[in-house]
Amino acid sequence: MNLEYKNLLPDNFHPGSRVWIYQSNRIFGLMEALEVEKMLNSFVDGWQAHGDPVKGYSNLFFGQFIILMADETATGVSGCSTDSSVRLIKSIEQKFGVNLFDRQLLAFVVKDKVQLLPLAQFNHAMENQFITQDTFYFNNLVDTKAALENNWIVPVKDSWLKSRIKTAV
């Protein structure tokens, strides 16, 4: 699995640009992905905050992760403009029958594929070596462009999950 994605991010966005990541509970099919990208592009083209255009970016990564980004050096993102992005994500959920708000569903790279695992099963997966401390984890908590570039796909041992690893006695 090619984990290179940074070259797809816009160069002309400030490193502090706000980022939102929505992980689907399943991969989108090809036709679905094309339609999702069309919906995302249409949204970003008309994204506004108090009547001013938001310098926005969107993309569907690995067929499963929707990324929205707003460069607030141009226009600050307000509650209303954030609400409009949430409405978009909810409409994608409804249209394609996916869940994009389950923060208890973790994503890892296992056997060269994105594999999802409920948080409640994390320690069991570690104990049985389904995942290890070196397994790549999608840290969807990143909230800036710089964090997206440097801390989105990281080994488990370098993520917030390290505190949940049970050590053998």
C-alpha positions as CSV (number, residue, x, y, z in Angstrom):
1,M,0.0,0.0,0.0
2,N,1.4,3.3,-1.0
3,L,1.1,5.7,2.0
4,E,2.3,8.7,0.1
5,Y,-0.3,11.5,0.3
6,K,1.5,14.7,1.2
7,N,2.1,15.5,-2.4
8,L,-1.7,15.7,-2.8
9,L,-2.0,18.4,-0.2
10,P,-2.1,22.0,-1.3
11,D,1.3,23.8,-1.1
12,N,-0.3,27.2,-0.8
13,F,-2.1,26.6,2.5
14,H,-0.7,27.8,5.8
15,P,0.7,25.0,8.1
16,G,-1.8,26.0,10.7
17,S,-4.8,25.5,8.4
18,R,-7.6,23.7,10.2
19,V,-8.2,20.1,9.3
20,W,-11.1,17.7,9.8
21,I,-10.8,14.0,9.1
22,Y,-13.8,11.8,8.6
23,Q,-13.1,8.1,8.4
24,S,-15.7,5.8,6.7
25,N,-16.6,2.5,8.3
26,R,-15.9,1.0,4.8
27,I,-14.1,1.8,1.7
28,F,-16.1,3.6,-1.0
29,G,-16.5,1.8,-4.3
30,L,-15.0,3.5,-7.4
31,M,-18.3,5.1,-8.5
32,E,-19.1,6.1,-5.0
33,A,-15.7,7.7,-4.6
34,L,-16.0,9.7,-7.7
35,E,-19.4,11.0,-6.5
36,V,-18.1,11.8,-3.1
37,E,-15.2,13.7,-4.6
38,K,-17.7,15.6,-6.8
39,M,-19.7,16.5,-3.7
40,L,-16.6,17.6,-1.8
41,N,-15.4,19.8,-4.6
42,S,-18.8,21.4,-5.0
43,F,-18.9,22.1,-1.3
44,V,-15.4,23.6,-1.2
45,D,-16.1,25.8,-4.2
46,G,-19.1,27.4,-2.4
47,W,-17.8,27.2,1.2
48,Q,-18.4,30.5,2.9
49,A,-18.0,32.1,6.4
50,H,-20.3,35.1,6.9
51,G,-20.6,35.6,3.2
52,D,-16.8,35.5,2.5
53,P,-15.3,32.6,0.6
54,V,-13.4,30.1,2.7
55,K,-10.0,29.0,1.2
56,G,-10.8,25.3,1.4
57,Y,-9.5,22.0,0.2
58,S,-11.0,18.5,0.3
59,N,-10.0,15.1,-0.8
60,L,-10.9,11.4,-0.3
61,F,-7.7,9.5,0.7
62,F,-7.3,5.8,0.4
63,G,-10.9,5.5,-0.6
64,Q,-11.9,5.8,3.1
65,F,-10.8,9.1,4.6
66,I,-12.5,12.4,3.8
67,I,-10.2,15.4,4.6
68,L,-11.5,18.9,4.7
69,M,-9.0,21.8,5.2
70,A,-9.6,25.5,5.7
71,D,-6.8,28.1,5.5
72,E,-7.9,30.6,8.0
73,T,-5.3,33.2,7.0
74,A,-7.7,34.1,4.3
75,T,-11.1,33.8,6.0
76,G,-11.8,32.5,9.5
77,V,-14.1,29.5,9.7
78,S,-17.1,30.3,11.9
79,G,-19.6,28.1,13.6
80,C,-22.0,28.4,10.7
81,S,-19.4,27.4,8.1
82,T,-18.3,24.5,10.2
83,D,-22.0,23.4,10.6
84,S,-22.3,23.5,6.8
85,S,-19.4,21.1,6.5
86,V,-20.9,18.7,9.0
87,R,-24.2,18.8,7.0
88,L,-22.2,17.8,3.9
89,I,-20.6,14.9,5.8
90,K,-24.0,13.8,7.1
91,S,-25.5,13.9,3.6
92,I,-22.6,11.7,2.4
93,E,-23.3,9.3,5.2
94,Q,-27.0,9.1,4.3
95,K,-26.5,8.8,0.6
96,F,-23.9,6.0,0.7
97,G,-25.0,4.2,3.9
98,V,-21.7,4.8,5.7
99,N,-20.7,6.0,9.2
100,L,-18.3,8.9,9.2
101,F,-18.6,9.9,12.9
102,D,-17.6,6.7,14.7
103,R,-14.5,7.9,16.7
104,Q,-14.3,4.5,18.4
105,L,-13.4,2.8,15.2
106,L,-9.6,2.8,14.6
107,A,-7.8,2.4,11.3
108,F,-4.5,0.6,10.9
109,V,-2.4,-0.6,8.0
110,V,-2.3,-4.4,8.2
111,K,-1.1,-6.6,5.4
112,D,-0.9,-3.6,3.1
113,K,-4.6,-2.6,3.6
114,V,-6.6,-0.3,5.8
115,Q,-8.0,-2.5,8.5
116,L,-10.6,-1.1,11.0
117,L,-10.7,-2.2,14.6
118,P,-13.0,-1.1,17.4
119,L,-11.2,0.6,20.3
120,A,-12.5,-2.0,22.7
121,Q,-10.6,-4.7,20.8
122,F,-7.3,-2.8,20.7
123,N,-5.6,-4.7,23.5
124,H,-6.8,-8.0,22.3
125,A,-5.4,-7.2,18.8
126,M,-2.1,-6.2,20.4
127,E,-1.9,-9.3,22.6
128,N,-2.5,-11.6,19.6
129,Q,-0.1,-9.6,17.4
130,F,-2.7,-8.6,14.9
131,I,-1.2,-5.2,15.4
132,T,2.1,-4.3,17.0
133,Q,3.7,-1.1,18.3
134,D,5.2,-0.6,14.9
135,T,1.9,-1.0,13.0
136,F,0.9,2.2,11.2
137,Y,-2.1,3.9,12.7
138,F,-4.3,6.7,11.1
139,N,-4.4,9.4,13.8
140,N,-7.6,11.1,12.8
141,L,-7.2,13.5,15.7
142,V,-4.8,15.7,13.8
143,D,-6.3,19.2,13.4
144,T,-3.8,21.3,11.3
145,K,-2.1,20.9,8.0
146,A,1.3,20.5,9.6
147,A,0.0,17.8,11.9
148,L,-1.7,16.1,8.9
149,E,1.7,16.1,7.1
150,N,3.7,14.8,10.1
151,N,1.4,12.9,12.4
152,W,-1.5,11.4,10.6
153,I,0.0,8.0,9.7
154,V,2.3,7.0,12.5
155,P,3.4,3.8,14.3
156,V,1.1,2.9,17.2
157,K,4.0,3.6,19.6
158,D,4.1,7.2,18.4
159,S,0.4,7.8,18.8
160,W,-2.0,8.5,21.7
161,L,-2.7,4.8,21.7
162,K,0.7,4.1,23.3
163,S,-0.9,4.9,26.7
164,R,-3.5,2.1,26.1
165,I,-0.9,-0.6,25.5
166,K,-0.9,-3.2,28.3
167,T,2.6,-4.2,29.1
168,A,3.4,-7.8,30.0
169,V,4.2,-8.3,33.7
